Amino acid sequence: MSIVPAATPPLLQVSDLSLHYQTRQGEARAVDGVSFALQPNEAMVVLGESGCGKSSLARALLRLLPRNVAHYSGAVHFEGRDLMPLGEEDFRATVRWQRMSMVMQAAMNALNPVVRVREQVAEPLRIHSKWSREKALARVGETFGLVGLAPDVLDRYPFELSGGMRQRVVLAMALVTAPPLVILDEPTSALDVLTQAAIMNVLKRIKREQDISFILITHDVATSSEIADRVALMYAGQIVECSPARDFFHAPRHPYAQLLMASVPRLRQPEAPGAIPGTPPSLLALPAGCRFADRCPQRFARCDQPPPTFHVDGSTVRCWRFAPEGAP
């Protein structure tokens, strides 16, 4: 009699997560009913156009919330623990930067220009883990080696470093406490192509050697394809498709995903890249039905109703075209 091994529980399980902002023009639904699961040692790429809610999703997971939050709800289970009932002090002491950290956009803005980088990278260990300065600085030196920085960089100020070196410093800051999950928000957006490739190679090596899971937020399809195990595509505050990377890049299912991949230039592509018609809807005034319907070449009558999420061969797709026959 053979024994079927139990499935590995997800590292992160997010269900119906919402984050809305109150503005002078009304309520902006930046994250609106997002659900997904992240496995241990998995890299999930969150793709989407600017303003679709990618960075807000990262802030919702880490509870880095601005003052104008109008609505914040949902379920977030991390390492089998329900995080939503935790108070802010408990969350800060036991989760944020201890078990889940983040690499912010624009490394120069994330670093203090008048403090040496060694002190800034050591700060999470001294504040969250209560390490001594000597022990923390020793760990910083190890982490700098992990991200490919020479020891002499420890004593420099951020303005003395190149863009790629600064990006490695903020990556070291996220890794110094050895969290099982690191969220990276556009980590290569302000870098040249060669530096982007170097940073992605560092991330791939760290994932392989350190058993870390990544959520990589980006709008760069080409860069994301190098590290992705799974791709979540966001549109107007929702995930419209979440698929294994091999399926998403070669056979996307959602009409938006198909148009997005058709717009990516390819080295040996005889025809010119396509374009996605129209513009995304405002998060202040979202349509009642499918949020992509006005731009969709495959629209039909049912798209006037908001589609649920359908499970299709290991993927999830928010599109009526994948409704089972006879579904209400």
TORZAGU-932366 format. One line per field, with one value per residue (C-alpha): x, y, z; residue number from 1. Coordinates in steps of 0.25 Angstrom, whole numbers. Each point is the difference from the previous one (the first is absolute). Example, Ala and Ser with C-alpha at 12.3 -4.5 7.8 and 13.67 -1.06 7.14 Angstrom:
# TORZAGU-932366
x = [49/6]
y = [-18/14]
z = [31/-2]
k = [1/2]
# end
This chain:
# TORZAGU-932366
x = [0/6/-1/-3/8/-8/1/10/-8/2/9/-10/-15/-7/-15/-9/10/-5/7/-8/5/-8/3/-7/-6/-6/5/11/-1/15/-1/-14/-2/14/2/12/10/15/8/13/12/-9/2/-13/0/-11/-2/-8/-1/3/-11/-6/2/13/8/-13/-1/15/-4/-13/8/11/-11/8/-13/-1/-9/-11/-4/-15/-2/10/-5/2/7/16/5/16/7/-13/-3/-12/6/-12/-4/14/2/10/10/-1/1/12/7/-2/-3/4/15/1/-7/-4/8/0/9/-6/0/11/11/6/-13/0/14/4/10/8/1/10/-6/5/-8/-13/1/2/-12/-10/8/2/-14/-8/10/6/14/13/7/12/-9/-9/12/6/-13/0/14/-5/-13/9/7/-13/-4/13/5/15/3/5/-14/-4/6/-5/-12/-11/3/14/-6/-5/-14/2/8/-11/-10/9/0/-15/-1/10/-8/-12/8/8/-11/-1/-15/-7/-7/5/-8/7/-7/6/14/6/-8/10/12/7/-2/13/-2/-14/6/10/-11/-9/12/2/-15/0/13/-6/-13/7/10/-8/-13/-8/-13/-1/-12/6/-9/3/-5/12/-4/13/8/-11/1/14/-5/-15/-5/-14/-6/-12/-5/-7/-10/-8/2/-3/9/-6/9/9/8/13/10/2/-15/-1/12/-3/-16/-6/-15/-7/-2/8/12/-1/1/11/9/-3/5/14/11/7/13/-4/-14/-4/-12/0/-4/-15/-6/-11/-11/-6/4/-3/-12/1/1/-10/-11/2/-10/-11/3/14/10/7/-12/1/14/-3/-1/-7/-11/-14/-13/3/12/-10/0/12/7/4/14/0/10/6/11/8/-3/-11/-6/-10/-7/-14/6/5/-14/-4/-11/-13/6/-10]
y = [0/13/13/13/11/12/12/11/11/14/10/11/-1/12/0/12/11/14/13/13/15/12/11/14/-6/-12/-14/-7/-15/-3/-14/-6/-15/-6/-14/-9/-10/0/-13/-1/3/6/12/7/12/10/7/11/14/12/4/-14/-3/-8/9/1/-15/0/10/-7/-13/8/9/12/8/15/9/1/-15/-1/-15/-12/-14/-14/-12/-2/-13/0/-13/-5/12/9/14/9/-1/5/13/10/-2/-15/0/10/-9/-14/2/12/-1/-12/-10/9/12/9/6/14/8/9/-4/14/4/-12/4/11/8/4/-14/-10/-12/-10/7/0/-15/-3/8/-11/-10/10/5/-13/-11/8/-4/7/10/-10/-12/8/6/-14/-5/12/-4/-14/6/9/-12/-7/12/2/12/2/2/14/4/-1/13/8/10/-3/12/-6/-13/-3/-3/-15/0/8/-10/-11/7/1/-15/-3/8/-9/-12/3/-7/-12/1/-11/10/12/10/8/12/4/-4/3/11/11/-8/-2/-14/-6/4/-6/-13/0/3/-11/-10/3/-2/-14/-4/4/-7/-13/1/6/-7/14/3/13/9/8/12/6/4/-5/-14/-3/2/-8/-12/-3/-3/-3/-13/6/12/8/11/12/9/11/-5/-15/-12/-4/-12/-8/-11/-8/8/-10/1/15/4/-10/-2/11/-2/14/9/11/-10/-4/15/3/-12/4/14/-5/1/-13/-2/-9/5/4/8/13/0/3/10/0/9/10/4/-7/5/9/-7/11/-4/-15/-6/-9/-12/-5/11/-4/-1/14/-3/-15/-5/-13/7/-6/3/-7/9/11/-9/0/-14/-9/-7/-14/-11/-5/-11/6/14/10/10/11/-1/-5/-7/-11/-2/-15/-3/2/9/11]
z = [0/-4/8/-7/6/6/-9/6/6/-6/7/-3/-2/-4/-1/-4/4/-2/2/-4/2/3/-9/-3/-13/8/4/-9/0/-2/5/-2/4/-3/3/-3/7/0/3/7/-9/-11/-7/-4/-10/1/-13/-5/-5/9/9/1/14/0/11/8/1/6/10/4/2/9/6/-5/-1/-2/9/-11/1/-2/0/3/1/-4/5/0/5/1/5/4/9/-2/-1/0/14/5/6/-6/10/0/-15/0/10/-6/-14/-7/-4/9/-9/-12/-5/-12/-10/-3/-13/-3/9/2/6/10/5/10/-8/13/7/-5/-6/10/11/-9/-4/15/5/-2/8/11/1/-3/5/11/-5/6/-10/-2/-3/-9/-8/-1/-6/-10/-5/-3/-7/-9/-5/-3/-9/-6/7/4/15/-3/-3/14/4/-12/0/-10/-9/-2/-7/-14/-2/-1/13/7/-5/6/13/2/-4/11/9/-3/1/13/9/-9/-2/-8/-9/-7/-8/-10/-6/-14/5/-14/-6/1/-4/-14/-7/5/14/-1/-4/11/10/-5/0/15/3/-8/8/14/-3/-4/12/11/-2/0/-7/-8/-4/-12/-3/-14/-14/-7/-6/-6/13/8/-9/6/14/0/4/0/-6/5/-9/6/-6/6/14/-2/-4/-14/-2/8/-7/0/-7/-11/-4/2/-9/-11/1/8/2/4/-12/7/2/-14/-5/10/-5/-14/3/5/-11/-4/-6/-11/-2/-15/4/8/14/2/9/11/-4/9/15/13/8/12/13/5/-10/-4/-10/6/-9/-5/3/-13/-9/-6/-6/-3/-14/5/7/0/7/13/2/6/13/9/-3/12/0/-8/2/-13/0/11/-3/5/-10/2/-13/-4/-12/10/7/0/-9/7/11/5]
k = [1/2/3/4/5/6/7/8/9/10/11/12/13/14/15/16/17/18/19/20/21/22/23/24/25/26/27/28/29/30/31/32/33/34/35/36/37/38/39/40/41/42/43/44/45/46/47/48/49/50/51/52/53/54/55/56/57/58/59/60/61/62/63/64/65/66/67/68/69/70/71/72/73/74/75/76/77/78/79/80/81/82/83/84/85/86/87/88/89/90/91/92/93/94/95/96/97/98/99/100/101/102/103/104/105/106/107/108/109/110/111/112/113/114/115/116/117/118/119/120/121/122/123/124/125/126/127/128/129/130/131/132/133/134/135/136/137/138/139/140/141/142/143/144/145/146/147/148/149/150/151/152/153/154/155/156/157/158/159/160/161/162/163/164/165/166/167/168/169/170/171/172/173/174/175/176/177/178/179/180/181/182/183/184/185/186/187/188/189/190/191/192/193/194/195/196/197/198/199/200/201/202/203/204/205/206/207/208/209/210/211/212/213/214/215/216/217/218/219/220/221/222/223/224/225/226/227/228/229/230/231/232/233/234/235/236/237/238/239/240/241/242/243/244/245/246/247/248/249/250/251/252/253/254/255/256/257/258/259/260/261/262/263/264/265/266/267/268/269/270/271/272/273/274/275/276/277/278/279/280/281/282/283/284/285/286/287/288/289/290/291/292/293/294/295/296/297/298/299/300/301/302/303/304/305/306/307/308/309/310/311/312/313/314/315/316/317/318/319/320/321/322/323/324/325/326/327/328]
# end
